[in-house]
Amino acid sequence: MHGLKPIICVGETLHEREQGRTLAVITAQLAPVFDPVRPTSWRPARSLMSRCGRSGPVRPRPRPGAGGARAIRSLLSRHDPGAASQTRIVYGGSVKPSNALELFAQPDVDGGLIGGASLSVTDFISICRSADRAAN
């Protein structure tokens, strides 16, 4: 696609998550992507970001194997198992030193978009160390 490497942002609001609608919301958000774009046209470099671009409060509640990243990986595997294993899923919620290790340790989370915590060198280094520990 002319050298473009899209990052697709999806996610639910806190209210939608509390209603147990994570999978339904993410499915609806990804449907337009799967229809017009063949998975092979965005392989091998692609990323999906969980919990970004949505209005409303979102509080990360990391649980291994649960949440938006797992739902995204599941949806991808239905359309193209190879794409599901090659797609990087980045957590775009509130990554902080206090939750980074638990977030990065989730099997379907491949990284994070670090927002406000990147403004503090100490916090950012702590998050980077957590990512390193989770990878090893």
Helices and strands as residue ranges (DSSP letters): E 7-10, H 14-18, H 22-34, G 39-42, E 47-50, H 68-79, H 81-86, E 88-91, H 100-104, E 111-112, G 116-119, H 121-135
